[in-house]
Amino acid sequence: MDNFPRASSGCVTLVRGDDEVAVHDVTRVDLSARYALSADVPLIVRSPDELQIGVEEPRRVCLLNAPPDAATILAELDGLRPVDTVLKAHDADPMVWGSLLGELLAAGLLVDAARSAHRPGAVPGHLAGERIGLAHRHGQAAATRILQARQDALVVVHGDCAAATLVATLVAAAGVGHVHHDPSPPGADPDARPRPAAGSTATRALRAANPLVRTHRPAAHQSPTLVVLVGEQVPDLVRAAILVHQRIPHLAVLTQAARALVGPLVLPGRSSCLGCVNRHRADADPGWPAVAGQLSRQTPRAPVTISAMAACLAIGQTLELIDGTGVPTTVNGSVEWTPDALAPRRRTWPEHPDCGCHRTP
């Protein structure tokens, strides 16, 4: 952990990285309200008059020249009692604490319990970790918005390989409200596919990850937030073209014996598609169409490390799209991971001039 600089003044001081902030003349909190430290920031006693709140940047500060009983008071701010009740129990100075708590509130380290996850029942227990992680990265307000976006989302996962099962399960565990895993082969008649029983292995796995998830096949009028095409063979271009025509975002995931390939994530009319990728490959290798056709009939099973990494990369791209926090890495590109590489390698796939995907009405 990086060392914090030490303040020499006698006033209560917050240190954020290399910046020292003297606690005075800040907007004070309502001491009659209920507050609590954010769930993602542990409280650590470094010395009798020095506390650390949080361990990871950017949500980490050091409190120097801490007021008496600071650690106990902060620990007792659990969102269940008003601040002034806690302060009176320790005969603490409300002026000092009003300023200090105002700084912590401004830094996002203190939350209003009446409007946060500290409110009983505000966040289901199985999503507590997601809430904490999102709050740490994006702040409390954004975490609330993102979890609601996930709850409202519909993700359909196609594929009968191990990676497909992992993707569906992880999507559900992240709080996506409706996840349908369709293991049927490409091109199968939707009406002829057997509906998974409520107690099927796939459904049980999804419900174990998220007891509130809906798993039924979407109705005809429902448009998925994302369709994930997972397999151990080259993606079906016919199915992908249909998704482009229907304006449904989709992500390709390919697992092979020695590599995981994720992408592109296709935003119809706004990015390159799987047809573009196929054309670029054919431009670079005229024999590619013959290779792709034969690969589709030869599908060696991927090892568990490949399946797991493919699923992790895919869930990251899926959530980035749903969360709306940035442009997913695999838009107009793909990422490839091999067991001997520490990090995935990205390849850019621009729109192909001979592909009409970007002109789809």
ROVOFI-257781 format. One record per residue (C-alpha): residue number from 1; residue in one letter; y, z, x. Coordinates in nm, 2 decimals, always signed. Last residue first. Layout:
<filos>
+-----+---+--------+--------+--------+
|   k | r |      y |      z |      x |
+-----+---+--------+--------+--------+
| NUM | A |      Y |      Z |      X |
...
+-----+---+--------+--------+--------+
</filos>
This chain:
<filos>
+-----+---+--------+--------+--------+
|   k | r |      y |      z |      x |
+-----+---+--------+--------+--------+
| 361 | P |  +0.00 |  -4.19 |  -3.30 |
| 360 | T |  -0.20 |  -4.24 |  -2.98 |
| 359 | R |  +0.03 |  -4.40 |  -2.72 |
| 358 | H |  -0.05 |  -4.15 |  -2.45 |
| 357 | C |  -0.42 |  -4.21 |  -2.50 |
| 356 | G |  -0.39 |  -4.59 |  -2.46 |
| 355 | C |  -0.56 |  -4.60 |  -2.12 |
| 354 | D |  -0.47 |  -4.90 |  -1.90 |
| 353 | P |  -0.18 |  -4.73 |  -1.73 |
| 352 | H |  -0.39 |  -4.43 |  -1.64 |
| 351 | E |  -0.21 |  -4.10 |  -1.70 |
| 350 | P |  -0.21 |  -3.88 |  -1.39 |
| 349 | W |  -0.52 |  -3.70 |  -1.26 |
| 348 | T |  -0.43 |  -3.46 |  -0.99 |
| 347 | R |  -0.71 |  -3.28 |  -0.80 |
| 346 | R |  -0.71 |  -2.90 |  -0.74 |
| 345 | R |  -0.94 |  -2.72 |  -0.50 |
| 344 | P |  -1.08 |  -2.38 |  -0.60 |
| 343 | A |  -1.06 |  -2.08 |  -0.37 |
| 342 | L |  -1.29 |  -1.92 |  -0.12 |
| 341 | A |  -1.51 |  -2.22 |  -0.07 |
| 340 | D |  -1.88 |  -2.21 |  +0.03 |
| 339 | P |  -1.99 |  -2.16 |  -0.33 |
| 338 | T |  -1.81 |  -2.47 |  -0.45 |
| 337 | W |  -1.51 |  -2.48 |  -0.68 |
| 336 | E |  -1.33 |  -2.78 |  -0.83 |
| 335 | V |  -1.01 |  -2.78 |  -1.03 |
| 334 | S |  -0.89 |  -3.06 |  -1.25 |
| 333 | G |  -0.56 |  -3.24 |  -1.32 |
| 332 | N |  -0.31 |  -3.37 |  -1.57 |
| 331 | V |  -0.31 |  -3.03 |  -1.74 |
| 330 | T |  -0.56 |  -2.83 |  -1.53 |
| 329 | T |  -0.32 |  -2.58 |  -1.39 |
| 328 | P |  -0.22 |  -2.46 |  -1.74 |
| 327 | V |  +0.15 |  -2.48 |  -1.81 |
| 326 | G |  +0.30 |  -2.14 |  -1.85 |
| 325 | T |  +0.30 |  -1.82 |  -2.05 |
| 324 | G |  +0.20 |  -1.98 |  -2.38 |
| 323 | D |  -0.08 |  -1.73 |  -2.44 |
| 322 | I |  -0.31 |  -1.99 |  -2.60 |
| 321 | L |  -0.28 |  -2.24 |  -2.32 |
| 320 | E |  -0.30 |  -1.97 |  -2.04 |
| 319 | L |  -0.59 |  -1.82 |  -2.23 |
| 318 | T |  -0.80 |  -2.14 |  -2.22 |
| 317 | Q |  -0.71 |  -2.21 |  -1.86 |
| 316 | G |  -0.83 |  -1.87 |  -1.75 |
| 315 | I |  -1.13 |  -1.89 |  -1.97 |
| 314 | A |  -1.23 |  -2.21 |  -1.80 |
| 313 | L |  -1.19 |  -2.08 |  -1.45 |
| 312 | C |  -1.40 |  -1.78 |  -1.53 |
| 311 | A |  -1.67 |  -1.99 |  -1.71 |
| 310 | A |  -1.69 |  -2.24 |  -1.42 |
| 309 | M |  -1.73 |  -1.95 |  -1.18 |
| 308 | A |  -2.01 |  -1.79 |  -1.38 |
| 307 | S |  -2.20 |  -2.12 |  -1.42 |
| 306 | I |  -2.17 |  -2.20 |  -1.05 |
| 305 | T |  -2.28 |  -1.85 |  -0.94 |
| 304 | V |  -2.57 |  -1.87 |  -1.20 |
| 303 | P |  -2.72 |  -2.18 |  -1.06 |
| 302 | A |  -2.67 |  -2.51 |  -1.24 |
| 301 | R |  -2.96 |  -2.68 |  -1.41 |
| 300 | P |  -3.03 |  -3.04 |  -1.30 |
| 299 | T |  -2.91 |  -3.29 |  -1.56 |
| 298 | Q |  -3.03 |  -3.64 |  -1.51 |
| 297 | R |  -2.97 |  -3.87 |  -1.81 |
| 296 | S |  -2.59 |  -3.83 |  -1.81 |
| 295 | L |  -2.60 |  -3.89 |  -1.44 |
| 294 | Q |  -2.73 |  -4.23 |  -1.50 |
| 293 | G |  -2.43 |  -4.34 |  -1.71 |
| 292 | A |  -2.19 |  -4.18 |  -1.47 |
| 291 | V |  -2.33 |  -4.37 |  -1.17 |
| 290 | A |  -2.33 |  -4.70 |  -1.35 |
| 289 | P |  -1.96 |  -4.64 |  -1.45 |
| 288 | W |  -1.88 |  -4.53 |  -1.10 |
| 287 | G |  -1.99 |  -4.85 |  -0.92 |
| 286 | P |  -1.64 |  -4.99 |  -0.90 |
| 285 | D |  -1.54 |  -4.68 |  -0.70 |
| 284 | A |  -1.17 |  -4.60 |  -0.67 |
| 283 | D |  -1.07 |  -4.79 |  -0.98 |
| 282 | A |  -1.38 |  -4.66 |  -1.16 |
| 281 | R |  -1.27 |  -4.30 |  -1.08 |
| 280 | H |  -0.92 |  -4.37 |  -1.21 |
| 279 | R |  -1.07 |  -4.52 |  -1.52 |
| 278 | N |  -1.29 |  -4.22 |  -1.59 |
| 277 | V |  -1.01 |  -3.98 |  -1.53 |
| 276 | C |  -0.79 |  -4.17 |  -1.78 |
| 275 | G |  -1.07 |  -4.16 |  -2.03 |
| 274 | L |  -1.09 |  -3.79 |  -1.99 |
| 273 | C |  -0.73 |  -3.76 |  -2.09 |
| 272 | S |  -0.39 |  -3.76 |  -1.92 |
| 271 | S |  -0.11 |  -3.55 |  -2.07 |
| 270 | R |  +0.14 |  -3.54 |  -2.36 |
| 269 | G |  -0.01 |  -3.77 |  -2.63 |
| 268 | P |  -0.32 |  -3.55 |  -2.66 |
| 267 | L |  -0.29 |  -3.23 |  -2.46 |
| 266 | V |  -0.61 |  -3.26 |  -2.24 |
| 265 | L |  -0.71 |  -2.99 |  -2.01 |
| 264 | P |  -0.86 |  -3.19 |  -1.73 |
| 263 | G |  -1.04 |  -3.00 |  -1.63 |
| 262 | V |  -1.29 |  -2.76 |  -1.48 |
| 261 | L |  -1.55 |  -2.87 |  -1.22 |
| 260 | A |  -1.81 |  -2.62 |  -1.09 |
| 259 | R |  -2.00 |  -2.72 |  -0.78 |
| 258 | A |  -2.34 |  -2.71 |  -0.60 |
| 257 | A |  -2.61 |  -2.78 |  -0.86 |
| 256 | Q |  -2.37 |  -2.90 |  -1.13 |
| 255 | T |  -2.15 |  -2.74 |  -1.39 |
| 254 | L |  -1.89 |  -2.95 |  -1.58 |
| 253 | V |  -1.61 |  -2.81 |  -1.80 |
| 252 | A |  -1.38 |  -3.04 |  -1.99 |
| 251 | L |  -1.09 |  -2.89 |  -2.19 |
| 250 | H |  -0.96 |  -3.00 |  -2.53 |
| 249 | P |  -0.64 |  -3.01 |  -2.72 |
| 248 | I |  -0.69 |  -3.17 |  -3.07 |
| 247 | R |  -0.47 |  -3.46 |  -3.16 |
| 246 | Q |  -0.74 |  -3.61 |  -3.39 |
| 245 | H |  -0.73 |  -3.94 |  -3.19 |
| 244 | V |  -0.76 |  -3.74 |  -2.87 |
| 243 | L |  -1.05 |  -3.54 |  -3.01 |
| 242 | I |  -1.22 |  -3.87 |  -3.11 |
| 241 | A |  -1.17 |  -4.00 |  -2.75 |
| 240 | A |  -1.33 |  -3.69 |  -2.61 |
| 239 | R |  -1.64 |  -3.73 |  -2.83 |
| 238 | V |  -1.67 |  -4.09 |  -2.72 |
| 237 | L |  -1.61 |  -3.99 |  -2.35 |
| 236 | D |  -1.91 |  -3.75 |  -2.35 |
| 235 | P |  -1.85 |  -3.53 |  -2.05 |
| 234 | V |  -2.05 |  -3.61 |  -1.73 |
| 233 | Q |  -2.35 |  -3.38 |  -1.72 |
| 232 | E |  -2.42 |  -3.01 |  -1.69 |
| 231 | G |  -2.21 |  -2.92 |  -1.99 |
| 230 | V |  -1.91 |  -2.75 |  -2.14 |
| 229 | L |  -1.66 |  -2.92 |  -2.37 |
| 228 | V |  -1.40 |  -2.66 |  -2.47 |
| 227 | V |  -1.21 |  -2.74 |  -2.80 |
| 226 | L |  -0.87 |  -2.57 |  -2.82 |
| 225 | T |  -0.64 |  -2.45 |  -3.09 |
| 224 | P |  -0.89 |  -2.58 |  -3.34 |
| 223 | S |  -0.77 |  -2.77 |  -3.65 |
| 222 | Q |  -0.90 |  -2.64 |  -3.97 |
| 221 | H |  -0.92 |  -2.88 |  -4.27 |
| 220 | A |  -1.29 |  -2.95 |  -4.22 |
| 219 | A |  -1.37 |  -2.57 |  -4.22 |
| 218 | P |  -1.45 |  -2.41 |  -3.89 |
| 217 | R |  -1.81 |  -2.32 |  -3.82 |
| 216 | H |  -1.85 |  -1.94 |  -3.85 |
| 215 | T |  -1.79 |  -1.70 |  -3.56 |
| 214 | R |  -1.51 |  -1.47 |  -3.67 |
| 213 | V |  -1.44 |  -1.20 |  -3.41 |
| 212 | L |  -1.38 |  -0.84 |  -3.52 |
| 211 | P |  -1.66 |  -0.68 |  -3.32 |
| 210 | N |  -1.54 |  -0.85 |  -3.00 |
| 209 | A |  -1.78 |  -0.88 |  -2.70 |
| 208 | A |  -2.08 |  -0.74 |  -2.90 |
| 207 | R |  -1.98 |  -0.97 |  -3.19 |
| 206 | L |  -1.99 |  -1.28 |  -2.96 |
| 205 | A |  -2.33 |  -1.18 |  -2.81 |
| 204 | R |  -2.47 |  -1.12 |  -3.16 |
| 203 | T |  -2.35 |  -1.46 |  -3.28 |
| 202 | A |  -2.52 |  -1.63 |  -2.99 |
| 201 | T |  -2.84 |  -1.44 |  -3.04 |
| 200 | S |  -2.85 |  -1.52 |  -3.41 |
| 199 | G |  -2.79 |  -1.24 |  -3.66 |
| 198 | A |  -2.54 |  -1.42 |  -3.88 |
| 197 | A |  -2.76 |  -1.73 |  -3.86 |
| 196 | P |  -2.63 |  -2.03 |  -3.68 |
| 195 | R |  -2.57 |  -2.32 |  -3.91 |
| 194 | P |  -2.82 |  -2.60 |  -3.85 |
| 193 | R |  -2.65 |  -2.92 |  -3.75 |
| 192 | A |  -2.70 |  -3.20 |  -4.00 |
| 191 | D |  -2.35 |  -3.18 |  -4.14 |
| 190 | P |  -2.20 |  -3.21 |  -3.79 |
| 189 | D |  -2.41 |  -3.52 |  -3.71 |
| 188 | A |  -2.50 |  -3.50 |  -3.35 |
| 187 | G |  -2.29 |  -3.71 |  -3.11 |
| 186 | P |  -2.31 |  -3.47 |  -2.82 |
| 185 | P |  -2.60 |  -3.22 |  -2.83 |
| 184 | S |  -2.57 |  -2.91 |  -3.05 |
| 183 | P |  -2.48 |  -2.58 |  -2.89 |
| 182 | D |  -2.18 |  -2.52 |  -3.11 |
| 181 | H |  -2.01 |  -2.19 |  -3.03 |
| 180 | H |  -1.74 |  -2.10 |  -3.28 |
| 179 | V |  -1.47 |  -1.85 |  -3.18 |
| 178 | H |  -1.22 |  -1.72 |  -3.43 |
| 177 | G |  -0.99 |  -1.42 |  -3.34 |
| 176 | V |  -0.94 |  -1.47 |  -2.97 |
| 175 | G |  -0.93 |  -1.12 |  -2.83 |
| 174 | A |  -1.02 |  -1.16 |  -2.47 |
| 173 | A |  -1.38 |  -1.06 |  -2.54 |
| 172 | A |  -1.41 |  -1.36 |  -2.78 |
| 171 | V |  -1.30 |  -1.61 |  -2.51 |
| 170 | L |  -1.54 |  -1.43 |  -2.27 |
| 169 | T |  -1.84 |  -1.48 |  -2.50 |
| 168 | A |  -1.76 |  -1.84 |  -2.57 |
| 167 | V |  -1.71 |  -1.92 |  -2.20 |
| 166 | L |  -2.03 |  -1.74 |  -2.10 |
| 165 | T |  -2.24 |  -1.92 |  -2.36 |
| 164 | A |  -2.10 |  -2.25 |  -2.24 |
| 163 | A |  -2.17 |  -2.17 |  -1.88 |
| 162 | A |  -2.53 |  -2.09 |  -1.95 |
| 161 | C |  -2.59 |  -2.44 |  -2.10 |
| 160 | D |  -2.60 |  -2.54 |  -2.46 |
| 159 | G |  -2.26 |  -2.69 |  -2.50 |
| 158 | H |  -1.96 |  -2.72 |  -2.73 |
| 157 | V |  -1.71 |  -2.43 |  -2.75 |
| 156 | V |  -1.47 |  -2.42 |  -3.04 |
| 155 | V |  -1.16 |  -2.20 |  -3.01 |
| 154 | L |  -0.95 |  -2.09 |  -3.31 |
| 153 | A |  -0.63 |  -1.89 |  -3.24 |
| 152 | D |  -0.46 |  -1.64 |  -3.46 |
| 151 | Q |  -0.59 |  -1.33 |  -3.28 |
| 150 | R |  -0.50 |  -1.49 |  -2.95 |
| 149 | A |  -0.14 |  -1.55 |  -3.07 |
| 148 | Q |  -0.13 |  -1.19 |  -3.19 |
| 147 | L |  -0.24 |  -1.06 |  -2.85 |
| 146 | I |  +0.02 |  -1.28 |  -2.68 |
| 145 | R |  +0.31 |  -1.15 |  -2.90 |
| 144 | T |  +0.21 |  -0.78 |  -2.84 |
| 143 | A |  +0.18 |  -0.84 |  -2.47 |
| 142 | A |  +0.52 |  -1.02 |  -2.46 |
| 141 | A |  +0.69 |  -0.71 |  -2.61 |
| 140 | Q |  +0.52 |  -0.48 |  -2.37 |
| 139 | G |  +0.59 |  -0.66 |  -2.04 |
| 138 | H |  +0.45 |  -0.98 |  -1.89 |
| 137 | R |  +0.22 |  -0.90 |  -1.61 |
| 136 | H |  +0.16 |  -0.53 |  -1.66 |
| 135 | A |  +0.18 |  -0.55 |  -2.04 |
| 134 | L |  -0.08 |  -0.83 |  -2.03 |
| 133 | G |  -0.32 |  -0.62 |  -1.82 |
| 132 | I |  -0.28 |  -0.31 |  -2.04 |
| 131 | R |  -0.32 |  -0.51 |  -2.36 |
| 130 | E |  -0.63 |  -0.68 |  -2.23 |
| 129 | G |  -0.78 |  -0.35 |  -2.12 |
| 128 | A |  -0.72 |  -0.20 |  -2.46 |
| 127 | L |  -0.88 |  -0.49 |  -2.64 |
| 126 | H |  -1.21 |  -0.33 |  -2.72 |
| 125 | G |  -1.02 |  -0.02 |  -2.86 |
| 124 | P |  -0.84 |  -0.22 |  -3.12 |
| 123 | V |  -0.46 |  -0.21 |  -3.07 |
| 122 | A |  -0.21 |  -0.04 |  -3.31 |
| 121 | G |  -0.47 |  +0.20 |  -3.45 |
| 120 | P |  -0.28 |  +0.51 |  -3.35 |
| 119 | R |  +0.06 |  +0.42 |  -3.21 |
| 118 | H |  +0.04 |  +0.42 |  -2.83 |
| 117 | A |  +0.01 |  +0.04 |  -2.84 |
| 116 | S |  +0.38 |  +0.03 |  -2.90 |
| 115 | R |  +0.65 |  +0.05 |  -3.17 |
| 114 | A |  +0.65 |  +0.42 |  -3.25 |
| 113 | A |  +0.54 |  +0.51 |  -2.90 |
| 112 | D |  +0.86 |  +0.37 |  -2.75 |
| 111 | V |  +0.74 |  +0.27 |  -2.40 |
| 110 | L |  +0.82 |  +0.39 |  -2.05 |
| 109 | L |  +0.74 |  +0.18 |  -1.74 |
| 108 | G |  +0.94 |  -0.12 |  -1.87 |
| 107 | A |  +1.20 |  -0.08 |  -1.60 |
| 106 | A |  +1.47 |  -0.02 |  -1.86 |
| 105 | L |  +1.25 |  +0.26 |  -2.01 |
| 104 | L |  +1.20 |  +0.41 |  -1.67 |
| 103 | E |  +1.58 |  +0.41 |  -1.61 |
| 102 | G |  +1.65 |  +0.56 |  -1.95 |
| 101 | L |  +1.38 |  +0.82 |  -1.89 |
| 100 | L |  +1.58 |  +0.93 |  -1.58 |
|  99 | S |  +1.91 |  +0.93 |  -1.75 |
|  98 | G |  +1.79 |  +1.14 |  -2.05 |
|  97 | W |  +1.59 |  +1.36 |  -1.81 |
|  96 | V |  +1.90 |  +1.46 |  -1.61 |
|  95 | M |  +2.11 |  +1.53 |  -1.92 |
|  94 | P |  +1.82 |  +1.70 |  -2.10 |
|  93 | D |  +1.78 |  +1.96 |  -1.83 |
|  92 | A |  +1.43 |  +2.10 |  -1.85 |
|  91 | D |  +1.34 |  +2.44 |  -2.00 |
|  90 | H |  +0.98 |  +2.34 |  -1.97 |
|  89 | A |  +0.89 |  +2.37 |  -2.33 |
|  88 | K |  +1.23 |  +2.25 |  -2.42 |
|  87 | L |  +1.17 |  +1.92 |  -2.24 |
|  86 | V |  +0.85 |  +1.85 |  -2.43 |
|  85 | T |  +1.01 |  +1.92 |  -2.77 |
|  84 | D |  +1.31 |  +1.71 |  -2.66 |
|  83 | V |  +1.08 |  +1.41 |  -2.59 |
|  82 | P |  +0.93 |  +1.41 |  -2.93 |
|  81 | R |  +0.56 |  +1.47 |  -2.95 |
|  80 | L |  +0.26 |  +1.23 |  -2.99 |
|  79 | G |  +0.37 |  +0.95 |  -2.75 |
|  78 | D |  +0.19 |  +1.11 |  -2.46 |
|  77 | L |  +0.50 |  +1.25 |  -2.28 |
|  76 | E |  +0.29 |  +1.54 |  -2.15 |
|  75 | A |  +0.21 |  +1.36 |  -1.82 |
|  74 | L |  +0.58 |  +1.29 |  -1.76 |
|  73 | I |  +0.66 |  +1.66 |  -1.81 |
|  72 | T |  +0.38 |  +1.78 |  -1.59 |
|  71 | A |  +0.48 |  +1.54 |  -1.30 |
|  70 | A |  +0.85 |  +1.63 |  -1.34 |
|  69 | D |  +0.80 |  +2.00 |  -1.34 |
|  68 | P |  +1.13 |  +2.05 |  -1.15 |
|  67 | P |  +1.34 |  +1.73 |  -1.11 |
|  66 | A |  +1.22 |  +1.46 |  -0.87 |
|  65 | N |  +1.41 |  +1.43 |  -0.54 |
|  64 | L |  +1.25 |  +1.08 |  -0.51 |
|  63 | L |  +1.08 |  +0.89 |  -0.79 |
|  62 | C |  +0.88 |  +0.59 |  -0.65 |
|  61 | V |  +0.84 |  +0.28 |  -0.85 |
|  60 | R |  +0.56 |  +0.03 |  -0.93 |
|  59 | R |  +0.55 |  -0.24 |  -1.19 |
|  58 | P |  +0.62 |  -0.54 |  -0.98 |
|  57 | E |  +0.40 |  -0.47 |  -0.80 |
|  56 | E |  +0.08 |  -0.26 |  -0.83 |
|  55 | V |  +0.04 |  +0.11 |  -0.80 |
|  54 | G |  +0.23 |  +0.26 |  -1.09 |
|  53 | I |  +0.46 |  +0.56 |  -1.11 |
|  52 | Q |  +0.49 |  +0.75 |  -0.77 |
|  51 | L |  +0.63 |  +1.10 |  -0.76 |
|  50 | E |  +0.82 |  +1.29 |  -0.50 |
|  49 | D |  +0.95 |  +1.65 |  -0.52 |
|  48 | P |  +0.63 |  +1.84 |  -0.47 |
|  47 | S |  +0.47 |  +1.55 |  -0.27 |
|  46 | R |  +0.30 |  +1.22 |  -0.35 |
|  45 | V |  +0.21 |  +1.31 |  -0.71 |
|  44 | I |  +0.07 |  +1.00 |  -0.88 |
|  43 | L |  +0.13 |  +0.88 |  -1.24 |
|  42 | P |  -0.08 |  +0.58 |  -1.33 |
|  41 | V |  +0.10 |  +0.27 |  -1.47 |
|  40 | D |  -0.10 |  +0.04 |  -1.71 |
|  39 | A |  -0.08 |  +0.27 |  -2.01 |
|  38 | S |  +0.30 |  +0.26 |  -2.02 |
|  37 | L |  +0.44 |  +0.61 |  -1.99 |
|  36 | A |  +0.50 |  +0.76 |  -2.33 |
|  35 | Y |  +0.79 |  +0.80 |  -2.57 |
|  34 | R |  +0.85 |  +0.98 |  -2.90 |
|  33 | A |  +1.20 |  +1.00 |  -3.03 |
|  32 | S |  +1.43 |  +1.30 |  -3.06 |
|  31 | L |  +1.54 |  +1.25 |  -2.70 |
|  30 | D |  +1.69 |  +0.91 |  -2.79 |
|  29 | V |  +1.70 |  +0.74 |  -2.45 |
|  28 | R |  +2.00 |  +0.74 |  -2.22 |
|  27 | T |  +2.17 |  +0.43 |  -2.11 |
|  26 | V |  +2.25 |  +0.48 |  -1.74 |
|  25 | D |  +2.53 |  +0.69 |  -1.59 |
|  24 | H |  +2.31 |  +0.85 |  -1.32 |
|  23 | V |  +1.97 |  +0.79 |  -1.16 |
|  22 | A |  +2.04 |  +0.65 |  -0.81 |
|  21 | V |  +1.85 |  +0.32 |  -0.77 |
|  20 | E |  +1.70 |  +0.24 |  -0.43 |
|  19 | D |  +1.58 |  -0.11 |  -0.37 |
|  18 | D |  +1.32 |  -0.20 |  -0.10 |
|  17 | G |  +1.02 |  -0.20 |  -0.34 |
|  16 | R |  +1.16 |  -0.01 |  -0.65 |
|  15 | V |  +1.28 |  +0.33 |  -0.55 |
|  14 | L |  +1.41 |  +0.56 |  -0.82 |
|  13 | T |  +1.64 |  +0.84 |  -0.71 |
|  12 | V |  +1.72 |  +1.19 |  -0.84 |
|  11 | C |  +2.02 |  +1.30 |  -0.65 |
|  10 | G |  +2.02 |  +1.49 |  -0.32 |
|   9 | S |  +2.08 |  +1.19 |  -0.11 |
|   8 | S |  +1.85 |  +1.09 |  +0.18 |
|   7 | A |  +1.64 |  +0.83 |  +0.00 |
|   6 | R |  +1.31 |  +0.73 |  +0.17 |
|   5 | P |  +1.19 |  +0.37 |  +0.19 |
|   4 | F |  +0.85 |  +0.32 |  +0.02 |
|   3 | N |  +0.56 |  +0.22 |  +0.24 |
|   2 | D |  +0.35 |  -0.08 |  +0.12 |
|   1 | M |  +0.00 |  +0.00 |  +0.00 |
+-----+---+--------+--------+--------+
</filos>
